[in-house]
Amino acid sequence: MARQEIYIASTDELAGKSIVTIGLALKAKEQGRKVGYFKPIGLGSAVSAEGEIIDQDVVTMKQILGLEHDVNILCPVILGREEFLEEYQRADISKCLREIVESHERHLEVS
């Protein structure tokens, strides 16, 4: 079977994207399918053991789905929760896109 990717998005925060993603991923795993997870741009909502700002949703998905990838590959760009729009406007978009594409390619190599 060919690889299939599903992109789940919403214009609203706390709209239920993560719970829908978990449900779909667990159902796919139950059916014997290989499941991955990739979040191109995340919000800094937690701190790793190494003191790095990370997206808590990514950590949760990694644990629930038993993913091997490092959280930095699963979510290559992290923006601050409070200044998301301001940070996004100041960000080097070409650098962000390059990081996203490179991380997605690494993700596909192992998945």
Long-range contacts (C-beta under 8 A, 24 or more apart in sequence): 1-33, 3-108, 18-57, 18-60, 18-61, 21-61, 22-61, 22-64, 25-61, 25-64, 25-65, 26-64, 26-65, 29-65, 34-111, 35-65, 36-65, 36-67, 36-69, 36-107, 36-111, 37-61, 37-62, 37-65, 37-67, 37-74, 38-74, 38-75, 38-103, 38-104, 38-107, 39-74, 39-75, 40-75, 40-76, 40-77, 40-100, 40-103, 40-104, 41-75, 41-77, 41-78, 41-79, 41-96, 41-100, 42-75, 42-77, 42-78, 42-79, 43-78, 43-79, 43-80, 43-81, 43-84, 44-78, 44-79, 44-80, 44-81, 45-81, 53-78, 53-80, 54-78, 68-110, 69-106, 69-107, 69-110, 72-103, 73-103, 73-106, 73-107, 74-103, 74-107, 75-103, 76-100, 76-102, 76-103
